[in-house]
C-alpha cells in the first residue's frame, strides 16, 4: 500500500477586487524537480507533478539509484519526451541534464513550444554531454500566454556515435498561472483539485498529489463527511469534521491507496447544493 504525502492546512486567500476589468491572475515561476514522478510511461501518459499536469511519452521515473527525474528513452523512431504545463511569456528556461551512461558521449534534446494549443515548433537543440548533471539553458523568447514546452529526445546526429537515454531534472523558468482560488457565486460551492487540476464529481482521477478542497462560493461551506472506500483505500490525516470553510478557504487531504490498478471511491458530503461529491480514485 502506498501512502501519499500530504499536509493538512487551512489557507485564507485575500480576494483582491480591481477597479479595472480583466485584471491578471497572480503568476508563479514554473519549477519542477520531478519528486512526484514515481512510475514509468511506456506510451502516452498524463502525470500530475508539483508544478501541474505534464504529458509523458516513453519516460522512465528513474535510472538505477538516480530517482526523482525524467528519463527520456531512445528507441529507433520513438523518441521519449515530456511536455510542461502551460506557462506565460516564457523567456530563458533552465534544466539539469545528463546521459544515462557513456561519460564521454553526447546526445541532443530538442526544445519545442506550442502556443494556445497549436502545433509544436522547434526553438532549438541542446547537446547534453557526460553522466554528471550539468545545467543547460535555452531562450524560449515567446511573448504569448498559454505556452507549453516540449523536451524531446532527438534522433542520433552524424556527430553522435551512439544513442543514450537522457535524464532531465530541475526545470525552471517562465511563469505558470494557477487557477483562481475561488470564483465566488451566491452559494457554498465545493471544488476538489488534484494539484492545479479541478476534478469534477462523477469523474475518475489517478491520485498522484494532495487533494485540495476549496470553497469557491461566497457563503460558508460546511463539510460534514469525507469518506474513502475500496479495498486498501483509506483517508489519512483527515481534518476534524464538521469543517467550515469561509469563501476562498481551502484544506488539503490525502489518501492511502490500494494495490496498483485498483479503484476506490471518495465521497464528500457538504451543504453544497450538488452534494454529495463522488469521484473514483485509483493507484497508477
C-alpha positions as CSV (number, residue, x, y, z in Angstrom):
1,X,0.0,0.0,0.0
2,X,1.3,3.4,-1.0
3,X,0.9,6.4,1.3
4,X,0.7,9.7,-0.4
5,X,2.4,12.7,1.1
6,X,0.1,15.3,2.4
7,X,-0.2,18.2,4.7
8,X,-3.4,19.5,6.4
9,X,-3.7,23.2,6.1
10,X,-6.2,25.9,6.0
11,X,-5.4,28.9,3.9
12,X,-7.4,32.1,3.7
13,X,-6.8,33.8,0.4
14,X,-7.5,37.5,0.2
15,X,-9.8,38.3,-2.7
16,X,-8.5,41.5,-4.3
17,X,-11.1,43.4,-6.3
18,X,-9.7,45.6,-9.1
19,X,-11.3,48.7,-10.4
20,X,-10.4,47.5,-13.8
21,X,-11.9,44.6,-15.7
22,X,-9.7,41.7,-16.7
23,X,-7.0,42.0,-14.1
24,X,-4.4,39.3,-14.3
25,X,-4.3,36.2,-12.0
26,X,-1.2,36.0,-9.9
27,X,1.7,34.1,-11.5
28,X,4.4,31.9,-10.1
29,X,7.6,30.7,-11.7
30,X,7.5,27.2,-13.2
31,X,9.7,25.0,-11.1
32,X,9.7,21.2,-11.4
33,X,12.0,18.7,-9.5
34,X,10.1,15.6,-10.5
35,X,9.9,14.4,-6.9
36,X,6.3,13.1,-7.6
37,X,7.4,11.2,-10.7
38,X,7.1,7.6,-9.4
39,X,6.2,5.4,-12.4
40,X,7.3,4.8,-15.9
41,X,5.4,5.8,-19.0
42,X,5.9,3.4,-21.9
43,X,3.3,5.2,-24.0
44,X,1.4,8.4,-23.7
45,X,0.6,9.3,-20.1
46,X,-0.7,12.3,-18.2
47,X,1.2,12.9,-15.0
48,X,0.4,15.3,-12.2
49,X,3.5,16.8,-10.6
50,X,4.1,19.6,-8.2
51,X,4.0,22.2,-10.9
52,X,0.9,20.9,-12.7
53,X,-0.1,18.4,-15.3
54,X,2.6,17.1,-17.7
55,X,2.4,14.8,-20.7
56,X,4.9,12.0,-20.8
57,X,5.8,9.6,-23.7
58,X,8.4,6.8,-23.3
59,X,9.7,8.3,-20.0
60,X,11.2,6.4,-17.0
61,X,11.0,7.6,-13.4
62,X,14.5,6.5,-12.5
63,X,17.7,5.0,-13.7
64,X,19.4,2.8,-11.1
65,X,19.9,5.0,-8.0
66,X,19.1,8.2,-9.9
67,X,15.5,9.0,-8.9
68,X,13.1,11.9,-9.0
69,X,13.8,12.7,-12.6
70,X,12.5,12.1,-16.1
71,X,14.5,9.7,-18.3
72,X,13.8,10.3,-22.0
73,X,14.1,7.0,-23.7
74,X,15.6,6.4,-27.2
75,X,14.1,3.7,-29.3
76,X,14.5,3.8,-33.1
77,X,12.0,6.4,-34.3
78,X,10.1,6.5,-31.0
79,X,11.8,9.3,-29.0
80,X,10.8,10.0,-25.4
81,X,9.5,13.4,-24.5
82,X,7.9,15.5,-21.7
83,X,5.6,18.4,-22.1
84,X,5.2,21.1,-19.4
85,X,2.0,22.7,-18.1
86,X,1.0,25.9,-19.9
87,X,3.3,28.8,-18.9
88,X,3.0,32.5,-19.7
89,X,5.6,34.5,-21.8
90,X,8.5,32.1,-21.2
91,X,12.0,33.5,-21.6
92,X,15.1,31.6,-20.6
93,X,14.3,28.1,-19.3
94,X,17.0,26.2,-17.4
95,X,17.2,22.5,-16.7
96,X,19.7,19.9,-15.4
97,X,20.6,17.0,-17.8
98,X,23.0,14.1,-18.1
99,X,23.3,10.9,-20.1
100,X,22.1,7.6,-18.7
101,X,25.6,6.1,-19.3
102,X,28.6,6.7,-21.5
103,X,30.5,9.5,-19.7
104,X,32.4,10.5,-22.9
105,X,29.4,10.7,-25.2
106,X,26.9,13.5,-26.2
107,X,23.3,13.3,-27.3
108,X,20.7,16.0,-28.0
109,X,17.4,17.3,-26.6
110,X,15.1,19.3,-29.0
111,X,13.2,22.1,-27.2
112,X,9.9,22.9,-28.8
113,X,6.9,25.2,-28.0
114,X,3.2,25.2,-28.6
115,X,1.2,28.4,-28.3
116,X,-2.6,28.2,-27.4
117,X,-2.8,24.5,-28.3
118,X,-1.1,24.9,-31.7
119,X,1.4,22.6,-33.3
120,X,4.8,22.4,-31.7
121,X,7.7,24.3,-33.4
122,X,11.3,23.9,-32.6
123,X,13.1,26.6,-30.6
124,X,16.5,25.0,-30.6
125,X,18.6,21.9,-29.8
126,X,20.7,21.4,-26.6
127,X,23.7,19.0,-26.7
128,X,23.9,17.0,-23.4
129,X,27.3,15.5,-22.5
130,X,28.5,13.1,-19.9
131,X,27.0,11.3,-16.9
132,X,27.2,14.2,-14.4
133,X,24.4,16.6,-14.2
134,X,25.0,20.0,-15.8
135,X,22.7,22.9,-16.1
136,X,21.6,23.9,-19.6
137,X,19.5,26.9,-20.7
138,X,17.6,28.0,-23.8
139,X,15.6,31.1,-24.5
140,X,12.0,30.3,-25.5
141,X,11.5,34.0,-26.3
142,X,7.7,33.8,-26.5
143,X,5.6,36.9,-25.7
144,X,2.3,34.9,-25.6
145,X,0.5,33.3,-22.7
146,X,-0.6,29.6,-22.7
147,X,2.7,28.2,-23.9
148,X,3.6,24.5,-23.4
149,X,7.3,23.5,-23.7
150,X,8.4,20.1,-25.0
151,X,11.7,18.4,-24.2
152,X,12.2,15.8,-27.0
153,X,14.9,13.2,-27.1
154,X,16.4,13.7,-30.6
155,X,17.5,11.0,-33.1
156,X,21.2,10.5,-33.3
157,X,23.1,13.1,-35.4
158,X,26.1,12.4,-37.6
159,X,28.4,13.8,-34.9
160,X,26.9,11.4,-32.3
161,X,28.3,7.9,-32.5
162,X,25.7,6.2,-30.3
163,X,22.3,6.8,-28.6
164,X,21.8,7.0,-24.9
165,X,18.8,7.8,-22.8
166,X,18.9,11.4,-21.4
167,X,17.9,12.2,-17.8
168,X,16.2,15.6,-17.2
169,X,15.7,17.3,-13.8
170,X,15.1,20.7,-12.1
171,X,13.4,22.5,-14.9
172,X,12.8,26.2,-14.1
173,X,11.7,29.5,-15.7
174,X,8.7,31.0,-17.3
175,X,5.5,31.7,-15.3
176,X,2.5,29.5,-14.7
177,X,-0.9,30.8,-14.0
178,X,-2.6,28.8,-11.2
179,X,-6.4,28.5,-11.0
180,X,-8.1,31.4,-9.2
181,X,-8.6,30.4,-5.5
182,X,-12.3,31.0,-6.0
183,X,-14.8,32.5,-8.4
184,X,-17.5,33.5,-5.9
185,X,-21.1,32.8,-6.5
186,X,-24.2,33.0,-4.3
187,X,-23.9,29.6,-2.8
188,X,-21.4,27.5,-0.8
189,X,-19.6,25.5,-3.6
190,X,-17.1,22.7,-3.2
191,X,-14.3,22.3,-5.7
192,X,-11.8,19.5,-5.5
193,X,-8.3,19.9,-7.1
194,X,-5.5,17.4,-7.7
195,X,-2.6,19.8,-8.0
196,X,-3.8,22.5,-10.3
197,X,-6.4,20.4,-12.0
198,X,-10.1,20.6,-11.0
199,X,-11.6,17.1,-10.5
200,X,-15.3,17.0,-11.3
201,X,-17.8,14.9,-9.4
202,X,-18.6,11.7,-11.3
203,X,-15.1,11.5,-12.9
204,X,-12.1,9.4,-12.2
205,X,-8.6,10.5,-11.2
206,X,-5.2,8.9,-10.7
207,X,-4.1,10.1,-7.3
208,X,-0.6,11.5,-7.6
209,X,-0.8,14.6,-5.4
210,X,-2.5,16.2,-2.5
211,X,-6.2,16.7,-3.0
212,X,-7.3,20.3,-2.2
213,X,-10.9,21.1,-1.1
214,X,-11.8,24.7,-1.9
215,X,-14.9,26.7,-1.1
216,X,-15.4,28.7,-4.4
217,X,-18.7,30.2,-3.2
218,X,-19.2,33.4,-1.2
219,X,-21.0,31.8,1.8
220,X,-19.6,29.3,4.3
221,X,-19.1,25.7,3.1
222,X,-19.9,23.1,5.8
223,X,-18.2,19.7,5.1
224,X,-19.9,17.0,7.2
225,X,-18.3,13.8,5.9
226,X,-15.2,12.7,3.9
227,X,-15.4,9.0,3.1
228,X,-12.9,6.8,1.3
229,X,-14.0,3.3,0.3
230,X,-12.4,0.4,-1.6
231,X,-10.1,-2.4,-0.7
232,X,-6.9,-0.9,0.7
233,X,-8.1,2.7,0.4
234,X,-8.4,4.9,3.5
235,X,-8.2,8.6,4.4
236,X,-5.1,9.7,6.2
237,X,-4.6,12.8,8.4
238,X,-8.2,13.7,8.0
239,X,-9.3,17.1,9.1
240,X,-11.6,17.4,12.1
241,X,-15.2,17.2,10.9
242,X,-17.5,19.0,10.6
243,X,-15.3,21.6,8.9
244,X,-16.5,25.1,7.9
245,X,-14.7,26.8,5.1
246,X,-15.1,30.5,4.5
247,X,-15.2,31.8,0.9
248,X,-11.8,31.0,-0.8
249,X,-10.6,28.9,2.1
250,X,-9.1,25.5,1.4
251,X,-8.0,22.4,3.2
252,X,-5.9,19.5,1.9
253,X,-6.4,15.8,2.4
254,X,-4.7,12.7,1.1
255,X,-5.5,9.0,0.6
256,X,-3.7,5.7,1.3
257,X,-4.3,3.8,-1.9
258,X,-4.8,0.1,-2.6
259,X,-2.8,-2.1,-5.0
260,X,-1.7,-0.8,-8.3
261,X,-4.6,-0.7,-10.8
262,X,-7.2,-0.9,-8.0
263,X,-10.1,1.6,-7.7
264,X,-11.6,3.3,-4.7
265,X,-14.2,5.9,-4.2
266,X,-14.0,9.4,-2.5
267,X,-17.3,10.8,-1.2
268,X,-17.7,14.3,0.3
269,X,-20.9,15.5,1.9
270,X,-21.5,19.2,2.5
271,X,-24.1,21.9,2.2
272,X,-23.2,22.4,-1.5
273,X,-26.4,22.2,-3.4
274,X,-24.8,19.4,-5.6
275,X,-23.7,17.3,-2.6
276,X,-22.6,14.6,-2.4
277,X,-19.4,14.9,-4.3
278,X,-18.3,11.4,-5.5
279,X,-15.2,10.6,-7.6
280,X,-13.4,7.3,-8.5
281,X,-9.8,7.3,-7.4
282,X,-7.1,4.8,-8.5
283,X,-3.5,4.0,-8.0
284,X,-1.3,4.3,-11.1
